[in-house]
Amino acid sequence: PMSIVDYVVVHELVHLKEKNHTQKFWEIMGTVLADYEKRKEWLKVNGNYFEI
């Protein structure tokens, strides 16, 4: 789903500002994607169905 693609792209872009998954990292994620936790959970449940 495009919403998950958006999550992954934003996640990687936030790493340009905050290298680790600190509280600040997740605060930035929340300012860009208010529902990032829902998307993160979807990826946790469904991510193993994807191959690179």
CHARMM internal coordinates of N, CA and C (Angstrom, degrees):
IC EDIT
DIST 1 N 1 CA 1.4743
DIST 1 CA 1 C 1.5381
ANGL 1 N 1 CA 1 C 111.08
DIST 1 C 2 N 1.3104
ANGL 1 CA 1 C 2 N 115.46
DIHE 1 N 1 CA 1 C 2 N 144.67
DIST 2 N 2 CA 1.4612
ANGL 1 C 2 N 2 CA 120.10
DIHE 1 CA 1 C 2 N 2 CA -179.21
DIST 2 CA 2 C 1.5297
ANGL 2 N 2 CA 2 C 112.22
DIHE 1 C 2 N 2 CA 2 C -61.24
DIST 2 C 3 N 1.3161
ANGL 2 CA 2 C 3 N 117.66
DIHE 2 N 2 CA 2 C 3 N -30.62
DIST 3 N 3 CA 1.4674
ANGL 2 C 3 N 3 CA 119.04
DIHE 2 CA 2 C 3 N 3 CA 178.79
DIST 3 CA 3 C 1.5252
ANGL 3 N 3 CA 3 C 111.10
DIHE 2 C 3 N 3 CA 3 C -63.66
DIST 3 C 4 N 1.3229
ANGL 3 CA 3 C 4 N 117.02
DIHE 3 N 3 CA 3 C 4 N -31.68
DIST 4 N 4 CA 1.4629
ANGL 3 C 4 N 4 CA 121.41
DIHE 3 CA 3 C 4 N 4 CA 178.76
DIST 4 CA 4 C 1.5290
ANGL 4 N 4 CA 4 C 109.88
DIHE 3 C 4 N 4 CA 4 C -77.87
DIST 4 C 5 N 1.3208
ANGL 4 CA 4 C 5 N 116.79
DIHE 4 N 4 CA 4 C 5 N -37.29
DIST 5 N 5 CA 1.4693
ANGL 4 C 5 N 5 CA 120.19
DIHE 4 CA 4 C 5 N 5 CA 174.34
DIST 5 CA 5 C 1.5331
ANGL 5 N 5 CA 5 C 108.66
DIHE 4 C 5 N 5 CA 5 C -59.99
DIST 5 C 6 N 1.3185
ANGL 5 CA 5 C 6 N 116.85
DIHE 5 N 5 CA 5 C 6 N -44.18
DIST 6 N 6 CA 1.4660
ANGL 5 C 6 N 6 CA 121.04
DIHE 5 CA 5 C 6 N 6 CA 177.02
DIST 6 CA 6 C 1.5248
ANGL 6 N 6 CA 6 C 110.55
DIHE 5 C 6 N 6 CA 6 C -58.22
DIST 6 C 7 N 1.3243
ANGL 6 CA 6 C 7 N 117.08
DIHE 6 N 6 CA 6 C 7 N -44.85
DIST 7 N 7 CA 1.4651
ANGL 6 C 7 N 7 CA 121.70
DIHE 6 CA 6 C 7 N 7 CA 179.46
DIST 7 CA 7 C 1.5285
ANGL 7 N 7 CA 7 C 110.63
DIHE 6 C 7 N 7 CA 7 C -58.45
DIST 7 C 8 N 1.3292
ANGL 7 CA 7 C 8 N 117.27
DIHE 7 N 7 CA 7 C 8 N -47.89
DIST 8 N 8 CA 1.4641
ANGL 7 C 8 N 8 CA 121.44
DIHE 7 CA 7 C 8 N 8 CA -177.53
DIST 8 CA 8 C 1.5313
ANGL 8 N 8 CA 8 C 110.50
DIHE 7 C 8 N 8 CA 8 C -63.78
DIST 8 C 9 N 1.3170
ANGL 8 CA 8 C 9 N 117.14
DIHE 8 N 8 CA 8 C 9 N -43.23
DIST 9 N 9 CA 1.4679
ANGL 8 C 9 N 9 CA 120.75
DIHE 8 CA 8 C 9 N 9 CA 179.70
DIST 9 CA 9 C 1.5276
ANGL 9 N 9 CA 9 C 110.37
DIHE 8 C 9 N 9 CA 9 C -63.79
DIST 9 C 10 N 1.3167
ANGL 9 CA 9 C 10 N 116.96
DIHE 9 N 9 CA 9 C 10 N -48.20
DIST 10 N 10 CA 1.4648
ANGL 9 C 10 N 10 CA 120.24
DIHE 9 CA 9 C 10 N 10 CA 179.55
DIST 10 CA 10 C 1.5214
ANGL 10 N 10 CA 10 C 110.01
DIHE 9 C 10 N 10 CA 10 C -61.76
DIST 10 C 11 N 1.3156
ANGL 10 CA 10 C 11 N 117.31
DIHE 10 N 10 CA 10 C 11 N -43.33
DIST 11 N 11 CA 1.4626
ANGL 10 C 11 N 11 CA 122.49
DIHE 10 CA 10 C 11 N 11 CA 178.91
DIST 11 CA 11 C 1.5353
ANGL 11 N 11 CA 11 C 110.12
DIHE 10 C 11 N 11 CA 11 C -54.18
DIST 11 C 12 N 1.3104
ANGL 11 CA 11 C 12 N 116.59
DIHE 11 N 11 CA 11 C 12 N -48.78
DIST 12 N 12 CA 1.4657
ANGL 11 C 12 N 12 CA 120.35
DIHE 11 CA 11 C 12 N 12 CA -178.67
DIST 12 CA 12 C 1.5267
ANGL 12 N 12 CA 12 C 111.57
DIHE 11 C 12 N 12 CA 12 C -68.83
DIST 12 C 13 N 1.3085
ANGL 12 CA 12 C 13 N 117.73
DIHE 12 N 12 CA 12 C 13 N -36.88
DIST 13 N 13 CA 1.4656
ANGL 12 C 13 N 13 CA 120.20
DIHE 12 CA 12 C 13 N 13 CA 177.00
DIST 13 CA 13 C 1.5224
ANGL 13 N 13 CA 13 C 111.59
DIHE 12 C 13 N 13 CA 13 C -65.65
DIST 13 C 14 N 1.3154
ANGL 13 CA 13 C 14 N 117.55
DIHE 13 N 13 CA 13 C 14 N -38.15
DIST 14 N 14 CA 1.4656
ANGL 13 C 14 N 14 CA 120.59
DIHE 13 CA 13 C 14 N 14 CA 177.79
DIST 14 CA 14 C 1.5264
ANGL 14 N 14 CA 14 C 110.10
DIHE 13 C 14 N 14 CA 14 C -62.79
DIST 14 C 15 N 1.3230
ANGL 14 CA 14 C 15 N 117.35
DIHE 14 N 14 CA 14 C 15 N -32.13
DIST 15 N 15 CA 1.4668
ANGL 14 C 15 N 15 CA 120.05
DIHE 14 CA 14 C 15 N 15 CA 176.99
DIST 15 CA 15 C 1.5313
ANGL 15 N 15 CA 15 C 112.25
DIHE 14 C 15 N 15 CA 15 C -62.27
DIST 15 C 16 N 1.3082
ANGL 15 CA 15 C 16 N 118.38
DIHE 15 N 15 CA 15 C 16 N -20.45
DIST 16 N 16 CA 1.4617
ANGL 15 C 16 N 16 CA 120.12
DIHE 15 CA 15 C 16 N 16 CA 175.30
DIST 16 CA 16 C 1.5268
ANGL 16 N 16 CA 16 C 111.47
DIHE 15 C 16 N 16 CA 16 C -67.28
DIST 16 C 17 N 1.3244
ANGL 16 CA 16 C 17 N 116.50
DIHE 16 N 16 CA 16 C 17 N -26.89
DIST 17 N 17 CA 1.4669
ANGL 16 C 17 N 17 CA 121.59
DIHE 16 CA 16 C 17 N 17 CA 178.47
DIST 17 CA 17 C 1.5213
ANGL 17 N 17 CA 17 C 112.21
DIHE 16 C 17 N 17 CA 17 C -97.98
DIST 17 C 18 N 1.3042
ANGL 17 CA 17 C 18 N 116.84
DIHE 17 N 17 CA 17 C 18 N -36.39
DIST 18 N 18 CA 1.4683
ANGL 17 C 18 N 18 CA 122.21
DIHE 17 CA 17 C 18 N 18 CA -174.83
DIST 18 CA 18 C 1.5260
ANGL 18 N 18 CA 18 C 107.16
DIHE 17 C 18 N 18 CA 18 C -133.33
DIST 18 C 19 N 1.3296
ANGL 18 CA 18 C 19 N 116.32
DIHE 18 N 18 CA 18 C 19 N 108.06
DIST 19 N 19 CA 1.4693
ANGL 18 C 19 N 19 CA 121.24
DIHE 18 CA 18 C 19 N 19 CA -171.29
DIST 19 CA 19 C 1.5280
ANGL 19 N 19 CA 19 C 113.64
DIHE 18 C 19 N 19 CA 19 C -66.06
DIST 19 C 20 N 1.3138
ANGL 19 CA 19 C 20 N 117.05
DIHE 19 N 19 CA 19 C 20 N -37.16
DIST 20 N 20 CA 1.4659
ANGL 19 C 20 N 20 CA 120.92
DIHE 19 CA 19 C 20 N 20 CA -175.77
DIST 20 CA 20 C 1.5226
ANGL 20 N 20 CA 20 C 111.25
DIHE 19 C 20 N 20 CA 20 C -108.86
DIST 20 C 21 N 1.3176
ANGL 20 CA 20 C 21 N 115.44
DIHE 20 N 20 CA 20 C 21 N 168.32
DIST 21 N 21 CA 1.4659
ANGL 20 C 21 N 21 CA 121.14
DIHE 20 CA 20 C 21 N 21 CA -179.77
DIST 21 CA 21 C 1.5328
ANGL 21 N 21 CA 21 C 110.24
DIHE 20 C 21 N 21 CA 21 C -83.76
DIST 21 C 22 N 1.3066
ANGL 21 CA 21 C 22 N 114.59
DIHE 21 N 21 CA 21 C 22 N 64.80
DIST 22 N 22 CA 1.4566
ANGL 21 C 22 N 22 CA 121.24
DIHE 21 CA 21 C 22 N 22 CA 179.56
DIST 22 CA 22 C 1.5288
ANGL 22 N 22 CA 22 C 109.67
DIHE 21 C 22 N 22 CA 22 C -85.04
DIST 22 C 23 N 1.3134
ANGL 22 CA 22 C 23 N 115.20
DIHE 22 N 22 CA 22 C 23 N 175.01
DIST 23 N 23 CA 1.4624
ANGL 22 C 23 N 23 CA 119.40
DIHE 22 CA 22 C 23 N 23 CA 175.66
DIST 23 CA 23 C 1.5283
ANGL 23 N 23 CA 23 C 109.83
DIHE 22 C 23 N 23 CA 23 C -59.54
DIST 23 C 24 N 1.3198
ANGL 23 CA 23 C 24 N 116.68
DIHE 23 N 23 CA 23 C 24 N -39.93
DIST 24 N 24 CA 1.4742
ANGL 23 C 24 N 24 CA 120.95
DIHE 23 CA 23 C 24 N 24 CA 178.41
DIST 24 CA 24 C 1.5313
ANGL 24 N 24 CA 24 C 110.66
DIHE 23 C 24 N 24 CA 24 C -60.44
DIST 24 C 25 N 1.3419
ANGL 24 CA 24 C 25 N 117.09
DIHE 24 N 24 CA 24 C 25 N -40.91
DIST 25 N 25 CA 1.4615
ANGL 24 C 25 N 25 CA 121.62
DIHE 24 CA 24 C 25 N 25 CA 177.91
DIST 25 CA 25 C 1.5234
ANGL 25 N 25 CA 25 C 109.99
DIHE 24 C 25 N 25 CA 25 C -55.30
DIST 25 C 26 N 1.3364
ANGL 25 CA 25 C 26 N 116.31
DIHE 25 N 25 CA 25 C 26 N -51.30
DIST 26 N 26 CA 1.4691
ANGL 25 C 26 N 26 CA 120.44
DIHE 25 CA 25 C 26 N 26 CA -176.59
DIST 26 CA 26 C 1.5243
ANGL 26 N 26 CA 26 C 111.87
DIHE 25 C 26 N 26 CA 26 C -69.76
DIST 26 C 27 N 1.3309
ANGL 26 CA 26 C 27 N 117.43
DIHE 26 N 26 CA 26 C 27 N -29.07
DIST 27 N 27 CA 1.4658
ANGL 26 C 27 N 27 CA 120.02
DIHE 26 CA 26 C 27 N 27 CA 174.14
DIST 27 CA 27 C 1.5255
ANGL 27 N 27 CA 27 C 110.49
DIHE 26 C 27 N 27 CA 27 C -64.36
DIST 27 C 28 N 1.3284
ANGL 27 CA 27 C 28 N 116.30
DIHE 27 N 27 CA 27 C 28 N -42.71
DIST 28 N 28 CA 1.4662
ANGL 27 C 28 N 28 CA 119.97
DIHE 27 CA 27 C 28 N 28 CA 177.90
DIST 28 CA 28 C 1.5248
ANGL 28 N 28 CA 28 C 109.77
DIHE 27 C 28 N 28 CA 28 C -63.82
DIST 28 C 29 N 1.3299
ANGL 28 CA 28 C 29 N 116.26
DIHE 28 N 28 CA 28 C 29 N -44.64
DIST 29 N 29 CA 1.4692
ANGL 28 C 29 N 29 CA 119.79
DIHE 28 CA 28 C 29 N 29 CA 177.40
DIST 29 CA 29 C 1.5246
ANGL 29 N 29 CA 29 C 110.07
DIHE 28 C 29 N 29 CA 29 C -54.34
DIST 29 C 30 N 1.3187
ANGL 29 CA 29 C 30 N 116.60
DIHE 29 N 29 CA 29 C 30 N -45.03
DIST 30 N 30 CA 1.4582
ANGL 29 C 30 N 30 CA 121.49
DIHE 29 CA 29 C 30 N 30 CA -178.31
DIST 30 CA 30 C 1.5152
ANGL 30 N 30 CA 30 C 113.78
DIHE 29 C 30 N 30 CA 30 C -64.66
DIST 30 C 31 N 1.3238
ANGL 30 CA 30 C 31 N 117.09
DIHE 30 N 30 CA 30 C 31 N -29.25
DIST 31 N 31 CA 1.4615
ANGL 30 C 31 N 31 CA 118.87
DIHE 30 CA 30 C 31 N 31 CA 178.40
DIST 31 CA 31 C 1.5220
ANGL 31 N 31 CA 31 C 111.26
DIHE 30 C 31 N 31 CA 31 C -73.81
DIST 31 C 32 N 1.3321
ANGL 31 CA 31 C 32 N 116.29
DIHE 31 N 31 CA 31 C 32 N -27.27
DIST 32 N 32 CA 1.4679
ANGL 31 C 32 N 32 CA 120.45
DIHE 31 CA 31 C 32 N 32 CA -179.47
DIST 32 CA 32 C 1.5240
ANGL 32 N 32 CA 32 C 111.17
DIHE 31 C 32 N 32 CA 32 C -90.99
DIST 32 C 33 N 1.3321
ANGL 32 CA 32 C 33 N 115.83
DIHE 32 N 32 CA 32 C 33 N -44.47
DIST 33 N 33 CA 1.4727
ANGL 32 C 33 N 33 CA 121.75
DIHE 32 CA 32 C 33 N 33 CA -179.36
DIST 33 CA 33 C 1.5275
ANGL 33 N 33 CA 33 C 108.46
DIHE 32 C 33 N 33 CA 33 C -126.45
DIST 33 C 34 N 1.3134
ANGL 33 CA 33 C 34 N 116.02
DIHE 33 N 33 CA 33 C 34 N 98.83
DIST 34 N 34 CA 1.4627
ANGL 33 C 34 N 34 CA 119.87
DIHE 33 CA 33 C 34 N 34 CA -176.60
DIST 34 CA 34 C 1.5266
ANGL 34 N 34 CA 34 C 112.50
DIHE 33 C 34 N 34 CA 34 C -59.35
DIST 34 C 35 N 1.3275
ANGL 34 CA 34 C 35 N 117.10
DIHE 34 N 34 CA 34 C 35 N -29.35
DIST 35 N 35 CA 1.4694
ANGL 34 C 35 N 35 CA 120.58
DIHE 34 CA 34 C 35 N 35 CA -178.51
DIST 35 CA 35 C 1.5340
ANGL 35 N 35 CA 35 C 112.32
DIHE 34 C 35 N 35 CA 35 C -103.35
DIST 35 C 36 N 1.3323
ANGL 35 CA 35 C 36 N 116.66
DIHE 35 N 35 CA 35 C 36 N 29.87
DIST 36 N 36 CA 1.4663
ANGL 35 C 36 N 36 CA 119.40
DIHE 35 CA 35 C 36 N 36 CA -176.61
DIST 36 CA 36 C 1.5237
ANGL 36 N 36 CA 36 C 112.37
DIHE 35 C 36 N 36 CA 36 C -58.51
DIST 36 C 37 N 1.3293
ANGL 36 CA 36 C 37 N 118.42
DIHE 36 N 36 CA 36 C 37 N -32.52
DIST 37 N 37 CA 1.4724
ANGL 36 C 37 N 37 CA 120.47
DIHE 36 CA 36 C 37 N 37 CA -179.03
DIST 37 CA 37 C 1.5309
ANGL 37 N 37 CA 37 C 111.06
DIHE 36 C 37 N 37 CA 37 C -63.50
DIST 37 C 38 N 1.3184
ANGL 37 CA 37 C 38 N 116.75
DIHE 37 N 37 CA 37 C 38 N -39.81
DIST 38 N 38 CA 1.4648
ANGL 37 C 38 N 38 CA 121.15
DIHE 37 CA 37 C 38 N 38 CA 177.55
DIST 38 CA 38 C 1.5263
ANGL 38 N 38 CA 38 C 110.26
DIHE 37 C 38 N 38 CA 38 C -64.41
DIST 38 C 39 N 1.3093
ANGL 38 CA 38 C 39 N 116.42
DIHE 38 N 38 CA 38 C 39 N -43.22
DIST 39 N 39 CA 1.4667
ANGL 38 C 39 N 39 CA 120.62
DIHE 38 CA 38 C 39 N 39 CA 179.56
DIST 39 CA 39 C 1.5285
ANGL 39 N 39 CA 39 C 110.89
DIHE 38 C 39 N 39 CA 39 C -67.52
DIST 39 C 40 N 1.3160
ANGL 39 CA 39 C 40 N 116.31
DIHE 39 N 39 CA 39 C 40 N -39.58
DIST 40 N 40 CA 1.4709
ANGL 39 C 40 N 40 CA 121.33
DIHE 39 CA 39 C 40 N 40 CA 177.89
DIST 40 CA 40 C 1.5262
ANGL 40 N 40 CA 40 C 110.06
DIHE 39 C 40 N 40 CA 40 C -61.02
DIST 40 C 41 N 1.3118
ANGL 40 CA 40 C 41 N 116.63
DIHE 40 N 40 CA 40 C 41 N -43.10
DIST 41 N 41 CA 1.4691
ANGL 40 C 41 N 41 CA 121.24
DIHE 40 CA 40 C 41 N 41 CA 178.84
DIST 41 CA 41 C 1.5239
ANGL 41 N 41 CA 41 C 110.80
DIHE 40 C 41 N 41 CA 41 C -65.15
DIST 41 C 42 N 1.3218
ANGL 41 CA 41 C 42 N 117.79
DIHE 41 N 41 CA 41 C 42 N -41.87
DIST 42 N 42 CA 1.4694
ANGL 41 C 42 N 42 CA 120.92
DIHE 41 CA 41 C 42 N 42 CA 178.21
DIST 42 CA 42 C 1.5213
ANGL 42 N 42 CA 42 C 109.96
DIHE 41 C 42 N 42 CA 42 C -58.16
DIST 42 C 43 N 1.3306
ANGL 42 CA 42 C 43 N 116.22
DIHE 42 N 42 CA 42 C 43 N -44.20
DIST 43 N 43 CA 1.4609
ANGL 42 C 43 N 43 CA 120.89
DIHE 42 CA 42 C 43 N 43 CA -179.20
DIST 43 CA 43 C 1.5266
ANGL 43 N 43 CA 43 C 111.04
DIHE 42 C 43 N 43 CA 43 C -66.45
DIST 43 C 44 N 1.3192
ANGL 43 CA 43 C 44 N 116.27
DIHE 43 N 43 CA 43 C 44 N -37.40
DIST 44 N 44 CA 1.4714
ANGL 43 C 44 N 44 CA 120.67
DIHE 43 CA 43 C 44 N 44 CA 177.68
DIST 44 CA 44 C 1.5287
ANGL 44 N 44 CA 44 C 110.45
DIHE 43 C 44 N 44 CA 44 C -61.83
DIST 44 C 45 N 1.3149
ANGL 44 CA 44 C 45 N 117.30
DIHE 44 N 44 CA 44 C 45 N -41.62
DIST 45 N 45 CA 1.4671
ANGL 44 C 45 N 45 CA 122.55
DIHE 44 CA 44 C 45 N 45 CA -178.30
DIST 45 CA 45 C 1.5276
ANGL 45 N 45 CA 45 C 111.60
DIHE 44 C 45 N 45 CA 45 C -76.43
DIST 45 C 46 N 1.3197
ANGL 45 CA 45 C 46 N 117.42
DIHE 45 N 45 CA 45 C 46 N -40.13
DIST 46 N 46 CA 1.4684
ANGL 45 C 46 N 46 CA 121.51
DIHE 45 CA 45 C 46 N 46 CA -171.03
DIST 46 CA 46 C 1.5272
ANGL 46 N 46 CA 46 C 115.59
DIHE 45 C 46 N 46 CA 46 C -107.52
DIST 46 C 47 N 1.3086
ANGL 46 CA 46 C 47 N 117.51
DIHE 46 N 46 CA 46 C 47 N -8.41
DIST 47 N 47 CA 1.4545
ANGL 46 C 47 N 47 CA 120.90
DIHE 46 CA 46 C 47 N 47 CA -174.17
DIST 47 CA 47 C 1.5165
ANGL 47 N 47 CA 47 C 114.99
DIHE 46 C 47 N 47 CA 47 C -60.27
DIST 47 C 48 N 1.3175
ANGL 47 CA 47 C 48 N 116.79
DIHE 47 N 47 CA 47 C 48 N -27.87
DIST 48 N 48 CA 1.4699
ANGL 47 C 48 N 48 CA 119.68
DIHE 47 CA 47 C 48 N 48 CA -178.25
DIST 48 CA 48 C 1.5282
ANGL 48 N 48 CA 48 C 112.49
DIHE 47 C 48 N 48 CA 48 C -71.99
DIST 48 C 49 N 1.3201
ANGL 48 CA 48 C 49 N 118.16
DIHE 48 N 48 CA 48 C 49 N -7.01
DIST 49 N 49 CA 1.4666
ANGL 48 C 49 N 49 CA 121.27
DIHE 48 CA 48 C 49 N 49 CA 177.98
DIST 49 CA 49 C 1.5309
ANGL 49 N 49 CA 49 C 112.57
DIHE 48 C 49 N 49 CA 49 C -86.35
DIST 49 C 50 N 1.3287
ANGL 49 CA 49 C 50 N 116.90
DIHE 49 N 49 CA 49 C 50 N -4.79
DIST 50 N 50 CA 1.4590
ANGL 49 C 50 N 50 CA 121.47
DIHE 49 CA 49 C 50 N 50 CA -177.07
DIST 50 CA 50 C 1.5178
ANGL 50 N 50 CA 50 C 110.80
DIHE 49 C 50 N 50 CA 50 C -104.62
DIST 50 C 51 N 1.3174
ANGL 50 CA 50 C 51 N 115.73
DIHE 50 N 50 CA 50 C 51 N 145.56
DIST 51 N 51 CA 1.4591
ANGL 50 C 51 N 51 CA 121.77
DIHE 50 CA 50 C 51 N 51 CA 176.13
DIST 51 CA 51 C 1.5172
ANGL 51 N 51 CA 51 C 109.17
DIHE 50 C 51 N 51 CA 51 C -124.30
DIST 51 C 52 N 1.2996
ANGL 51 CA 51 C 52 N 115.25
DIHE 51 N 51 CA 51 C 52 N 151.38
DIST 52 N 52 CA 1.4663
ANGL 51 C 52 N 52 CA 120.69
DIHE 51 CA 51 C 52 N 52 CA 176.20
DIST 52 CA 52 C 1.5135
ANGL 52 N 52 CA 52 C 107.94
DIHE 51 C 52 N 52 CA 52 C -103.83
END
COOR INIT
IC SEED 1 N 1 CA 1 C
IC BUILD
